[in-house]
Amino acid sequence: MNWVKGLLVLLALLLGYADLVSTNVILNLGLGELNPFMHLAQTWFGVWWLVPKLGLTFLVTWLLWRSNNVYNIALVVAFCSTPVLNNLVVIAGNS
């Protein structure tokens, strides 16, 4: 059970990174951020907006690691995959 939890937490971390990279691609295409919190971070911090994004990703990863319920961890990881999938759809639609 512990290796499943570790794999899911690693996957959550990788999905956070994939969200960051795919968001940068969308921004380079001239489109904007839909998440109001990240849009505010981009407005306030400029190119350093990735600091709060990575901070939030590490916070979620830490909270998942402290959890003992693998099913809830899997649910959060599935939820974390939705922005990445949405970003990929947006990128594919504009390419």
N, C-alpha and C positions, 0 to 999 in steps of 0.2 A: 504494500500500500504506500510506503514511503517513496518509492521510486516513481509511482504514478503522480503523487503530489509534486515531487521535484520536477517531473516532466511538464506538468501543467503550469507550474510557476514559471519555468523557463519559457514556455510557450507564451505566457502572458507578457513576459519581458520582450520577447521577439516581436509580438504583435504591437506593442507600444513603439518599438523601433520602426516597424513597417508602417505604422500610422504616421510617424514623423517623416519618414522618407517620402511616402506617397503624398503627404500634405505639401511637402516642399516641391514636388513635381507639379502639383495642382497650382501652387502659387507661381511657379515659373511659367505656367501656361497662361497666366494673367487672370486666373480665377481667384476667388476669395475663400476664406474659411467660413463654414456654416456654424460651427460651434461658437456660441457667443462668448464663452470664457476664453477660449483660445484666440478668438478675434480680438478681444480686449487685451490679452497678453501680447499679441502681435502689434497692436497699436501702441501700447505702453513701452514694450521692450525692444521693438524693432527686430533686428536680426537675432537678438538674444532671446526671442520668444521660446526657443527650444529648451531653455533652462527650466521654466515652470512646467513645460510638457514632460520633460524627462523626470523632474521632481515628482510629478503626479504619477508617472509610470512606476518609479521606484517605490512610492508610497503604496500603490496598489499591490505591487509585488511583495512588499514586506507584510502587508495585511493578509495576503493570500498565504504566505508562508506560515503565519501564526495560526491560521485556521486548521482545524482538524477534520473538517467535513469535505471529503474529496468531491462529492456531488455539487456542493455549493461552489467550490473552486472551479470545477468544470463549467458551471453555469456562468460564472464571471468571465472565464476565458472565452466562452462562446459569445458573450456580450461584447467583449473587447475586440472580437474579430469583425463585428459589423462596420465600424468606421473604415477599416482597411478594405473590406469588400466594396463599400460604397465609393471609396476613393479610386479603387481600380476600375469601377464602372464609369466614373466620371472621366478618368484618364483615357479609357478606351473610347468613350464617346467623343472626346476632343482630339483624338489622334488621327 
